[in-house]
Amino acid sequence: MYQYDQYDQSMVDARVEEFRDQVKRRLAGQMTEDQFKPLRLMNGLYLQLHAYMLRVAVPYGTLSSRQMRMLGHIARKYDRGYGHFTTRQNLQFNWIKLEDAPDILAELATVEMHAIQTSGNCIRNISSDQFAGAAADEVTDPRPWAELLRQWSTFHPEFTYLPRKFKIAVIAAAEDRAAMRLHDIGIELLRKDGVLGAKIFVGGGMGRTPMISHEIRDFVTADELLSYLEACLRVYNRYGRRDNIYKARIKILLHELGPDEYRRQVEEEFAKVKTLGIDPPVAELERISAFFAPPAFETGLSDVVDRSDPDFAVWLDQNVKPHKQPGYAIVNISLKPVGGIPGDASADQIDVMADLGERYSFDELRVTHAQNIVLPHVRKADLYAVWQTLTEAGLAEANLDLISDIIACPGLDYCSLANARSIPLAQKIAERFKDLDRQRDLGELKLKISGCINACGHHHAGHIGILGVDKKGKENYQLSLGGSGAEDVSLAKITGPGFDEDGVVDAIERVTDRFVQVREPGERFLDTYRRVGFETFKEAIYG
């Protein structure tokens, strides 16, 4: 993991003290809410329906056990005993008192954490593949590059006040586990004739106007990557709409200019930026990369795992993924128990996960964009012990990528922007499909719920997507089908008129029943949908 140097720590500490003074003045009445709002948002502090919400940055989803324990400590001391892991690989505390916010940031700073640029019209948290450094299919570990982008983008003087918020994802495998094509900029690291570089995608995003990104360059060498990204951002910063919040994202600029004209302008800007020398010297890349050297894996380990416990065997098949190192595995911890709140973990559960990371995973954990947690490097010989501990903590739900592994935003229970509740609906769906044998028979089926058009629950990318809207003062849920955030990226299509809460659960059951009727052996739901077409499922829903 990357470790702060003196400059990093000084920067974060200075920001804490600056914000402490700003909060003091706000509480003393020396500053209005309108004056204070942009200052608190620069520090990840939102004013929600019932309280302040603090969004803590988890760069590219990577955490140490010490950092994870700090999150548990803050949940216990300053919140209501839990935290909420998000689709941006961050963590949110939903019940924060304004007077406590500076102390929370100060405590985070003691473990090299902060909330900088988790809000505002700037480059947000750089997201990445939660299996980075462990997956057998990656061409390189993307985390050094994600860290380089974090350092480049933090407090970047040109990009602190962009037309709108900006999200970047970097992956290094053909399998996209980070919804890269639905980001403002998506970076796929690859090798071409032995040279490391990247394919660049620009203009993806969800929200009010969902769009899949365009391939803008098929290859830029790694040693010029920052210059190329700088050029991409400069063109956006120059022409992005600042007069209309609904048309301010880079995806709208790509739509209006066209990808060819945008590409032309980026190449023109790139030729200028390359002369500025912003790409890091080799020594700096080596310094950053050294923090991400592979852990001290044991060799000669057995790949055999005792599967005699049937419950353990189910969890093993569903939640444990292959590792590139013989004798090791990647463990996915589901934060989606039946009846629970997707992405939530109690302070005690956070501590348990921190302990497991320290004892069994080289002191490392990951947050996924699907609101789960990963232990990236677990010996296969330790899998049963890990599972037993997770079971005792209520964290052993064997439902990764199944219908109850639901992505959901906080919705109207917390968010001041929401039109409808997401959490109770997610709980009802999970309860309806709680039979694990039934879930496993349905296979991979990614269901995603957003409580408003901003799409924080990624409903556009759901195999089944649900959008909550306000219809004449009542909560109404639109059902969509056929989305994917993976390498086979697609946007879900609205099926027709919406439903109330119970009605949409019934509609989902009709969709899955039709899938079972028409699927062919080995097909995922998404495969069947694409083969038989939209109308087959629409007819099942509405008759």
C-alpha positions as CSV (number, residue, x, y, z in Angstrom):
1,M,0.0,0.0,0.0
2,Y,1.0,3.6,-0.6
3,Q,2.3,5.4,2.5
4,Y,2.2,9.1,3.1
5,D,5.5,11.0,2.9
6,Q,6.0,14.2,4.9
7,Y,4.4,16.3,2.2
8,D,1.2,14.2,2.1
9,Q,0.8,14.3,5.9
10,S,1.5,18.0,6.1
11,M,-1.1,18.7,3.4
12,V,-3.8,16.7,5.1
13,D,-3.1,18.1,8.6
14,A,-3.2,21.6,7.3
15,R,-6.6,21.0,5.7
16,V,-7.9,19.7,9.0
17,E,-6.9,22.8,10.8
18,E,-8.3,25.0,8.1
19,F,-11.6,23.3,8.3
20,R,-11.6,23.4,12.1
21,D,-11.5,27.1,11.9
22,Q,-14.2,27.2,9.3
23,V,-16.6,25.1,11.4
24,K,-15.8,27.2,14.5
25,R,-16.9,30.3,12.6
26,R,-20.0,28.6,11.2
27,L,-21.1,27.5,14.7
28,A,-20.4,31.0,16.0
29,G,-22.7,32.5,13.4
30,Q,-19.9,34.3,11.7
31,M,-20.6,32.5,8.4
32,T,-24.0,31.8,6.7
33,E,-24.9,28.3,5.4
34,D,-24.5,29.6,1.8
35,Q,-21.0,30.8,2.6
36,F,-20.1,27.6,4.5
37,K,-21.6,25.1,2.0
38,P,-18.7,25.2,-0.6
39,L,-16.2,24.9,2.2
40,R,-17.8,21.9,3.8
41,L,-18.3,20.2,0.4
42,M,-14.5,20.6,-0.2
43,N,-14.1,18.4,2.9
44,G,-16.7,15.7,2.0
45,L,-19.4,17.0,4.4
46,Y,-22.9,17.0,3.0
47,L,-26.1,18.2,4.7
48,Q,-28.7,15.4,4.3
49,L,-32.3,15.0,5.4
50,H,-31.6,14.3,9.0
51,A,-28.0,15.1,9.7
52,Y,-24.6,15.8,8.2
53,M,-23.0,13.0,6.1
54,L,-19.3,12.6,5.8
55,R,-17.8,10.8,2.8
56,V,-14.4,9.4,3.5
57,A,-12.0,8.8,0.6
58,V,-10.7,5.3,0.1
59,P,-8.3,5.7,-2.8
60,Y,-8.8,3.0,-5.4
61,G,-10.6,1.0,-2.7
62,T,-7.5,-0.1,-0.8
63,L,-7.4,-0.1,3.0
64,S,-5.0,-1.3,5.7
65,S,-6.4,-3.0,8.8
66,R,-5.4,0.0,10.8
67,Q,-7.4,2.3,8.5
68,M,-10.4,-0.1,8.6
69,R,-10.3,-0.1,12.4
70,M,-10.3,3.7,12.4
71,L,-13.5,3.6,10.4
72,G,-15.0,1.3,13.0
73,H,-13.9,3.6,15.8
74,I,-15.4,6.6,14.1
75,A,-18.7,4.7,13.5
76,R,-18.8,3.8,17.1
77,K,-17.8,7.2,18.6
78,Y,-19.3,9.7,16.2
79,D,-22.1,8.0,14.3
80,R,-24.7,5.4,15.2
81,G,-22.5,2.4,15.2
82,Y,-22.1,1.7,11.5
83,G,-20.7,2.9,8.2
84,H,-22.0,2.7,4.6
85,F,-19.6,1.5,1.8
86,T,-20.4,3.2,-1.5
87,T,-20.2,2.5,-5.3
88,R,-17.2,4.9,-5.5
89,Q,-15.2,2.6,-3.1
90,N,-15.6,5.1,-0.4
91,L,-17.3,5.0,3.0
92,Q,-20.1,7.3,4.3
93,F,-21.1,8.2,7.9
94,N,-24.7,9.3,7.8
95,W,-25.3,10.8,11.3
96,I,-22.5,13.3,11.9
97,K,-22.7,16.4,14.1
98,L,-21.1,19.4,12.6
99,E,-19.1,20.2,15.7
100,D,-17.5,16.7,15.5
101,A,-16.5,16.9,11.9
102,P,-13.0,18.5,12.5
103,D,-12.2,15.9,15.2
104,I,-13.2,13.1,12.8
105,L,-11.0,14.4,10.1
106,A,-8.1,14.8,12.6
107,E,-8.5,11.2,13.6
108,L,-8.6,10.0,10.0
109,A,-5.4,12.0,9.3
110,T,-3.6,9.9,12.0
111,V,-4.0,6.8,9.7
112,E,-3.4,8.5,6.4
113,M,-7.0,9.1,5.5
114,H,-9.1,12.2,4.6
115,A,-12.3,13.4,2.9
116,I,-10.7,15.7,0.4
117,Q,-12.3,15.8,-3.1
118,T,-15.1,13.4,-2.2
119,S,-17.4,16.2,-3.2
120,G,-17.4,19.3,-5.4
121,N,-16.7,19.9,-9.1
122,C,-13.3,18.3,-9.1
123,I,-11.7,15.0,-9.9
124,R,-13.2,12.6,-7.3
125,N,-11.8,9.4,-5.8
126,I,-9.9,7.4,-8.5
127,S,-11.5,3.9,-8.6
128,S,-10.0,0.7,-9.7
129,D,-10.3,-3.1,-9.8
130,Q,-10.8,-4.6,-6.4
131,F,-8.8,-7.6,-7.4
132,A,-5.7,-5.5,-8.4
133,G,-2.5,-7.2,-7.6
134,A,-4.2,-10.6,-7.1
135,A,-6.0,-11.3,-10.4
136,A,-4.4,-13.7,-12.8
137,D,-5.8,-11.8,-15.8
138,E,-4.2,-8.4,-15.3
139,V,-1.3,-7.2,-17.4
140,T,0.1,-5.1,-14.5
141,D,-1.1,-4.0,-11.1
142,P,-3.2,-0.9,-11.8
143,R,-2.8,0.6,-8.3
144,P,0.5,2.4,-8.8
145,W,-1.1,4.2,-11.7
146,A,-4.3,4.9,-9.7
147,E,-2.0,6.4,-7.0
148,L,-0.1,8.4,-9.5
149,L,-3.5,9.8,-10.8
150,R,-4.5,10.5,-7.2
151,Q,-1.4,12.6,-6.6
152,W,-1.8,14.4,-10.0
153,S,-5.4,15.2,-9.4
154,T,-5.4,16.3,-5.7
155,F,-5.5,20.1,-5.5
156,H,-4.7,20.3,-9.2
157,P,-4.9,24.1,-9.8
158,E,-6.6,23.8,-13.2
159,F,-9.1,21.2,-12.2
160,T,-10.3,22.3,-8.8
161,Y,-13.4,24.1,-10.2
162,L,-14.4,22.0,-13.2
163,P,-17.8,22.4,-14.9
164,R,-19.0,19.4,-13.0
165,K,-17.7,16.5,-10.8
166,F,-15.3,14.1,-12.6
167,K,-14.8,10.4,-12.2
168,I,-11.9,8.3,-13.4
169,A,-11.4,4.5,-13.3
170,V,-8.3,2.6,-14.2
171,I,-8.2,-1.2,-14.8
172,A,-5.5,-3.6,-16.2
173,A,-7.5,-6.6,-17.3
174,A,-9.9,-7.5,-20.1
175,E,-12.5,-8.3,-17.5
176,D,-13.9,-4.9,-16.3
177,R,-14.6,-5.2,-12.6
178,A,-14.9,-1.4,-12.1
179,A,-17.6,-0.2,-14.6
180,M,-14.8,1.6,-16.4
181,R,-16.8,2.5,-19.5
182,L,-19.4,4.3,-17.4
183,H,-16.8,6.9,-16.1
184,D,-16.0,10.3,-17.3
185,I,-12.6,8.9,-18.2
186,G,-11.9,5.2,-18.3
187,I,-8.3,3.8,-18.6
188,E,-7.5,0.3,-19.6
189,L,-3.8,-0.5,-19.1
190,L,-2.4,-2.9,-21.7
191,R,0.7,-3.9,-23.5
192,K,1.3,-3.3,-27.2
193,D,4.4,-4.9,-28.7
194,G,5.7,-5.3,-25.2
195,V,5.3,-1.6,-24.3
196,L,3.0,-0.7,-21.4
197,G,0.4,1.9,-22.2
198,A,-3.3,2.5,-22.0
199,K,-6.5,2.7,-24.1
200,I,-8.5,5.8,-23.2
201,F,-12.3,6.1,-23.1
202,V,-14.0,9.4,-22.4
203,G,-17.6,10.5,-21.9
204,G,-19.3,7.7,-19.9
205,G,-21.6,8.3,-17.1
206,M,-25.0,7.5,-15.6
207,G,-27.5,10.0,-14.0
208,R,-30.1,11.9,-16.0
209,T,-28.5,11.2,-19.4
210,P,-26.7,7.8,-19.3
211,M,-24.0,7.3,-21.9
212,I,-21.3,4.7,-22.6
213,S,-17.9,6.2,-23.1
214,H,-16.2,6.6,-26.5
215,E,-12.8,5.2,-27.3
216,I,-10.7,8.3,-27.8
217,R,-7.3,6.8,-28.2
218,D,-6.4,3.1,-28.8
219,F,-2.9,3.5,-27.2
220,V,-0.9,6.1,-25.3
221,T,2.4,5.0,-23.8
222,A,2.6,4.9,-20.0
223,D,5.3,7.5,-19.9
224,E,2.9,10.1,-21.6
225,L,-0.3,9.0,-19.8
226,L,-0.6,12.0,-17.5
227,S,0.0,14.5,-20.4
228,Y,-2.8,12.8,-22.4
229,L,-5.2,12.9,-19.4
230,E,-4.3,16.6,-18.8
231,A,-5.2,17.3,-22.4
232,C,-8.5,15.5,-22.1
233,L,-9.4,17.5,-19.0
234,R,-8.2,20.8,-20.5
235,V,-10.6,20.5,-23.5
236,Y,-13.4,19.7,-21.1
237,N,-12.5,22.6,-18.7
238,R,-12.5,25.0,-21.7
239,Y,-15.7,24.0,-23.3
240,G,-17.8,22.2,-20.6
241,R,-21.1,23.9,-19.9
242,R,-21.2,26.0,-16.7
243,D,-24.5,27.6,-17.3
244,N,-26.6,24.4,-17.0
245,I,-25.9,21.8,-14.3
246,Y,-27.8,19.2,-16.3
247,K,-25.5,19.7,-19.3
248,A,-22.2,20.2,-17.5
249,R,-20.8,16.6,-17.6
250,I,-18.1,15.7,-20.2
251,K,-20.5,13.1,-21.7
252,I,-22.7,16.0,-22.9
253,L,-19.6,17.8,-24.4
254,L,-18.7,14.6,-26.3
255,H,-22.3,14.3,-27.5
256,E,-22.4,17.9,-28.7
257,L,-18.9,18.1,-30.2
258,G,-18.9,14.5,-31.4
259,P,-16.1,12.1,-30.5
260,D,-14.0,12.9,-33.6
261,E,-13.9,16.6,-33.0
262,Y,-13.2,16.1,-29.3
263,R,-10.4,13.7,-30.2
264,R,-8.9,16.2,-32.6
265,Q,-8.9,18.9,-30.0
266,V,-7.4,16.6,-27.4
267,E,-4.6,15.6,-29.8
268,E,-3.9,19.3,-30.5
269,E,-3.7,20.0,-26.8
270,F,-1.7,16.9,-26.1
271,A,1.0,18.1,-28.5
272,K,1.3,21.2,-26.3
273,V,1.1,19.6,-22.9
274,K,3.8,17.1,-23.8
275,T,6.3,19.9,-23.9
276,L,5.5,20.9,-20.3
277,G,7.2,18.0,-18.6
278,I,4.3,17.0,-16.3
279,D,4.9,13.2,-16.7
280,P,6.8,11.9,-13.7
281,P,10.4,10.9,-14.0
282,V,11.2,7.2,-13.9
283,A,12.5,7.5,-10.3
284,E,9.1,8.8,-9.1
285,L,7.2,5.9,-10.8
286,E,9.6,3.5,-9.2
287,R,9.1,5.1,-5.8
288,I,5.3,4.8,-6.0
289,S,5.4,1.3,-7.5
290,A,7.6,0.0,-4.7
291,F,4.7,0.5,-2.3
292,F,2.7,-2.0,-4.3
293,A,5.3,-4.8,-4.5
294,P,3.7,-8.3,-4.1
295,P,3.5,-9.4,-0.5
296,A,5.7,-12.2,0.7
297,F,3.7,-15.1,-0.6
298,E,4.6,-18.6,0.6
299,T,5.5,-21.1,-2.1
300,G,4.8,-24.8,-2.3
301,L,1.3,-24.4,-0.8
302,S,-1.4,-26.9,-1.6
303,D,-4.4,-25.9,-3.7
304,V,-6.6,-28.5,-2.1
305,V,-9.4,-27.2,0.2
306,D,-11.5,-29.5,2.4
307,R,-15.1,-29.1,1.2
308,S,-16.8,-31.6,3.6
309,D,-18.8,-28.8,5.3
310,P,-21.7,-28.2,2.8
311,D,-22.3,-24.6,3.9
312,F,-18.7,-23.8,3.6
313,A,-18.6,-25.4,0.1
314,V,-21.4,-23.2,-1.1
315,W,-19.6,-20.0,0.2
316,L,-16.4,-21.2,-1.4
317,D,-18.0,-21.6,-4.8
318,Q,-19.9,-18.3,-4.7
319,N,-17.7,-15.8,-2.9
320,V,-14.1,-17.0,-3.4
321,K,-12.2,-16.3,-6.6
322,P,-9.0,-17.5,-8.1
323,H,-5.7,-15.9,-7.2
324,K,-2.6,-15.6,-9.5
325,Q,-0.4,-17.1,-6.7
326,P,-0.7,-20.9,-6.2
327,G,-2.1,-21.8,-2.8
328,Y,-4.0,-18.4,-2.4
329,A,-7.5,-17.2,-3.1
330,I,-9.4,-13.9,-3.2
331,V,-12.2,-13.7,-0.6
332,N,-15.3,-11.6,-1.2
333,I,-17.2,-10.5,1.9
334,S,-20.8,-9.8,1.1
335,L,-22.4,-6.8,2.9
336,K,-25.8,-7.9,1.6
337,P,-27.5,-10.2,4.2
338,V,-31.2,-10.8,3.8
339,G,-33.0,-8.1,5.7
340,G,-29.9,-5.9,5.9
341,I,-29.0,-2.6,4.3
342,P,-26.8,-3.0,1.2
343,G,-23.3,-1.8,1.8
344,D,-23.7,-1.2,5.6
345,A,-21.4,-2.7,8.2
346,S,-21.6,-2.3,12.0
347,A,-18.6,-1.0,13.9
348,D,-18.1,-4.5,15.3
349,Q,-18.2,-6.0,11.8
350,I,-15.7,-3.5,10.5
351,D,-13.4,-4.5,13.3
352,V,-13.8,-8.2,12.5
353,M,-12.9,-7.5,8.8
354,A,-9.9,-5.5,9.9
355,D,-8.8,-8.4,12.1
356,L,-9.2,-10.8,9.2
357,G,-7.2,-8.6,6.9
358,E,-4.4,-8.3,9.4
359,R,-4.2,-12.0,10.2
360,Y,-5.0,-13.6,6.9
361,S,-4.5,-11.1,4.0
362,F,-1.2,-9.3,4.5
363,D,-2.9,-6.5,6.3
364,E,-4.9,-5.4,3.3
365,L,-8.6,-5.0,2.4
366,R,-10.5,-3.6,-0.6
367,V,-13.8,-1.9,-1.0
368,T,-15.7,-2.9,-4.2
369,H,-17.9,-0.7,-6.4
370,A,-20.6,-3.3,-5.7
371,Q,-20.5,-2.2,-2.0
372,N,-18.7,-5.3,-0.7
373,I,-15.3,-6.0,0.9
374,V,-12.4,-8.1,-0.4
375,L,-9.6,-9.9,1.3
376,P,-7.2,-10.0,-1.7
377,H,-4.6,-12.5,-0.5
378,V,-5.8,-15.4,1.6
379,R,-4.1,-18.8,1.8
380,K,-6.4,-21.6,0.8
381,A,-5.5,-23.4,4.0
382,D,-7.0,-20.4,6.0
383,L,-10.3,-20.2,4.1
384,Y,-12.3,-22.3,6.5
385,A,-11.1,-20.3,9.5
386,V,-12.0,-17.1,7.7
387,W,-15.4,-18.4,6.8
388,Q,-16.1,-19.4,10.4
389,T,-15.2,-16.0,11.7
390,L,-17.3,-14.3,9.0
391,T,-20.2,-16.6,9.9
392,E,-20.1,-15.6,13.6
393,A,-20.1,-12.0,12.6
394,G,-23.0,-12.3,10.2
395,L,-20.8,-11.7,7.1
396,A,-20.8,-15.0,5.4
397,E,-23.8,-14.5,3.0
398,A,-22.9,-16.7,0.0
399,N,-24.6,-14.4,-2.6
400,L,-21.8,-12.7,-4.6
401,D,-23.3,-11.6,-8.0
402,L,-26.6,-13.2,-7.2
403,I,-30.0,-11.4,-7.2
404,S,-29.7,-10.5,-3.5
405,D,-26.3,-8.9,-3.9
406,I,-28.1,-5.7,-4.5
407,I,-26.4,-2.3,-5.2
408,A,-28.6,0.4,-3.6
409,C,-28.1,4.1,-2.8
410,P,-29.3,5.4,0.6
411,G,-32.4,6.8,-1.1
412,L,-35.1,8.8,0.6
413,D,-34.3,7.4,4.1
414,Y,-31.2,9.7,4.1
415,C,-30.6,11.6,0.9
416,S,-32.1,15.1,0.3
417,L,-32.0,14.5,-3.5
418,A,-33.9,11.3,-3.5
419,N,-37.5,10.8,-4.7
420,A,-38.1,7.3,-3.3
421,R,-36.7,4.9,-0.8
422,S,-34.2,2.3,-1.9
423,I,-33.4,0.5,1.3
424,P,-36.8,-1.0,2.1
425,L,-37.2,-2.1,-1.5
426,A,-33.8,-3.8,-1.5
427,Q,-34.8,-5.6,1.7
428,K,-38.1,-6.8,0.2
429,I,-36.5,-8.1,-2.9
430,A,-33.8,-9.9,-0.9
431,E,-36.6,-11.4,1.3
432,R,-38.6,-12.6,-1.7
433,F,-35.5,-14.3,-3.1
434,K,-33.9,-15.4,0.1
435,D,-33.8,-19.1,-0.8
436,L,-30.2,-19.5,-1.7
437,D,-30.8,-22.6,-3.9
438,R,-33.2,-20.5,-6.0
439,Q,-30.7,-17.6,-6.2
440,R,-27.9,-19.9,-7.3
441,D,-30.2,-21.5,-9.9
442,L,-30.9,-18.0,-11.4
443,G,-27.1,-17.5,-11.5
444,E,-25.4,-14.2,-12.1
445,L,-28.1,-11.5,-11.9
446,K,-27.0,-8.0,-11.0
447,L,-29.8,-5.9,-9.5
448,K,-29.3,-2.2,-8.9
449,I,-31.6,0.4,-7.3
450,S,-31.4,4.2,-7.4
451,G,-33.7,6.5,-5.4
452,C,-33.5,9.3,-7.9
453,I,-32.3,10.1,-11.4
454,N,-28.8,10.8,-10.2
455,A,-28.2,7.1,-10.4
456,C,-26.0,6.6,-7.4
457,G,-27.2,3.0,-7.3
458,H,-26.1,2.4,-10.9
459,H,-29.5,1.3,-12.1
460,H,-28.7,2.0,-15.7
461,A,-26.0,-0.8,-15.5
462,G,-28.2,-3.4,-13.8
463,H,-29.2,-6.6,-15.5
464,I,-32.3,-5.5,-13.6
465,G,-32.3,-1.8,-12.8
466,I,-34.8,0.1,-10.6
467,L,-35.3,3.8,-10.5
468,G,-37.4,5.5,-7.8
469,V,-39.4,8.5,-9.0
470,D,-42.0,10.8,-7.5
471,K,-45.4,10.3,-9.2
472,K,-48.0,12.8,-7.9
473,G,-46.5,12.7,-4.5
474,K,-46.2,8.9,-4.3
475,E,-43.1,6.7,-4.7
476,N,-43.1,4.9,-8.0
477,Y,-40.5,2.5,-9.3
478,Q,-39.5,2.2,-13.0
479,L,-38.1,-1.2,-14.0
480,S,-35.3,-1.5,-16.6
481,L,-33.6,-4.6,-18.1
482,G,-30.4,-5.4,-19.9
483,G,-27.8,-3.1,-18.5
484,S,-24.2,-4.1,-17.7
485,G,-21.2,-2.2,-16.3
486,A,-18.8,-5.0,-17.3
487,E,-16.7,-5.3,-20.4
488,D,-19.9,-6.2,-22.3
489,V,-21.2,-2.7,-21.3
490,S,-24.8,-1.8,-22.1
491,L,-27.5,0.5,-20.8
492,A,-30.7,-0.9,-19.4
493,K,-34.0,-0.2,-21.2
494,I,-37.1,1.0,-19.3
495,T,-39.8,-1.7,-19.6
496,G,-42.9,0.6,-19.3
497,P,-45.1,2.1,-16.6
498,G,-43.8,2.0,-13.1
499,F,-45.0,0.2,-10.0
500,D,-45.4,0.7,-6.3
501,E,-43.0,-1.0,-3.9
502,D,-44.8,-4.3,-3.7
503,G,-45.7,-4.2,-7.4
504,V,-42.1,-3.9,-8.6
505,V,-41.1,-6.9,-6.4
506,D,-43.8,-8.9,-8.1
507,A,-42.6,-7.6,-11.5
508,I,-39.1,-8.8,-10.8
509,E,-40.4,-12.2,-10.0
510,R,-42.3,-12.4,-13.3
511,V,-39.0,-11.4,-15.1
512,T,-37.0,-14.2,-13.3
513,D,-39.8,-16.7,-14.0
514,R,-39.7,-15.9,-17.7
515,F,-35.9,-16.2,-17.6
516,V,-36.2,-19.7,-16.2
517,Q,-38.7,-20.7,-18.9
518,V,-36.7,-19.5,-21.9
519,R,-33.0,-19.8,-20.9
520,E,-30.6,-22.2,-22.5
521,P,-28.1,-24.3,-20.5
522,G,-25.3,-22.2,-19.1
523,E,-26.8,-18.9,-20.0
524,R,-26.7,-15.9,-17.6
525,F,-29.8,-13.8,-17.3
526,L,-28.1,-11.1,-19.4
527,D,-27.2,-13.7,-22.1
528,T,-30.8,-14.8,-22.3
529,Y,-32.2,-11.3,-22.4
530,R,-29.9,-10.4,-25.3
531,R,-30.8,-13.6,-27.2
532,V,-34.6,-13.6,-26.8
533,G,-35.1,-9.8,-26.7
534,F,-36.8,-7.1,-24.7
535,E,-40.4,-7.8,-25.8
536,T,-40.3,-11.4,-24.3
537,F,-39.7,-10.0,-20.9
538,K,-42.0,-7.0,-21.3
539,E,-44.9,-9.3,-22.1
540,A,-44.1,-11.3,-19.0
541,I,-44.2,-8.2,-16.9
542,Y,-47.3,-6.5,-18.2
543,G,-49.2,-9.4,-19.9
